[in-house]
Amino acid sequence: MLVVIASACARGAVGTPPPTANASQNATATATPTASPSPTAECAARVLSGMSEEQRIGQLFLLGLANDQLGSAEQSAIRTYRFGSVWFVEQSTAGADAIRAVADAVQALATADTTESVRFFVAANQEGGIIQSLSGPGFSTIPSALDQSTVDPATLRVRAAQWGRELLAAGVNLNFAPVLDVVPLGTDAQNAPIGALRRGYGHDAATVSAHAIAFMKGMEDAGIATTGKHFPGLGRVKGNTDFSAVVVDDVTTPTDAYLAPFRDAIGAGIPMVMVALATYQKIDPANLAVFSPAVMRQLLRISLGFDGVIVSDDLGATVAVANVPPADRAIGFLIAGGDLIISKTVAPATAMAAAISARAATDPTFKLRVEDAALRVLRLKAARGLIRCA
């Protein structure tokens, strides 16, 4: 559960490693369709073809900015490992001008040598309520998702567009929202990650869909890309994945009615879906969702038809994966079908990038999976105007 009030999610099955060595035989199962490519897809493919392997790998990372600044460690990591996206990790009251200065400094690093001149996704966790990472002059106070759900969807879309314009003016172009988890009525207090924090858009799937999609469309109206989370849902777990080492959902099935908001958001065109760091006993009891081909490849890609970017919850500074070496985190996520790796801190991100590079150099099938994931990210960047093609 990616929030800025603490380190993100928790581990599902302690000691259960992500899929590694033998799983690469399935690594191309999510290959990008090639028929009738759109102009943005053609643009992305041309840019990918001109990138070095390090630049392609770099596009697979969203690096956290410590203290919401572009420090020397972050600058060095971006230049060395070609990381292509960043996010503000703290709850800042500095205001829009201060955030814009940092965002502009990040975009100045989008050079031919570093990213093949592909600009950065600059993200924030701007849900509303206590999960509003950016505040101060230039930013409205956004009500919690639960409070947003009391507003009719048409009005909410208009308000979300205003909140999105504030982000855009601050140089932020990606929001880690909306939450699509459904918390059953009367269970908010028992549901630590969503219900107790008023992060849900209601207590039934239809209400959540209507209001989360209104928020999503408002952000899109303002030019902000959005991220539906936390697939396949944290609405019926008890533990907060920020603080609990084991979070298990023993209810959700592959045909669960509570998946409807994800299905609806996909139908409405949501560009990214974030996968939870919990274990789903009735889908894949052996792996955290973020390492599960059953969750990402079968359920999200095939069953729900999602063709956008699958993003991890934080695979860096979180207890969720503390017992998994960074190399296995990154490789397991990619092999299972994921595309974009979030890391709050530099050290695990650089270790993960090095591991991906080493594996790609010796495993042609895995190298194709890296290229597929990078192409998905670049297609989205092209659609958002972050790539310039003639």
Summary of the structure (lengths in Angstrom):
residues: 390
radius of gyration: 18.9
end to end distance: 39.3
largest distance: 55.1
contacts: 1531
relative contact order: 0.19
helix: 44%
strand: 14%
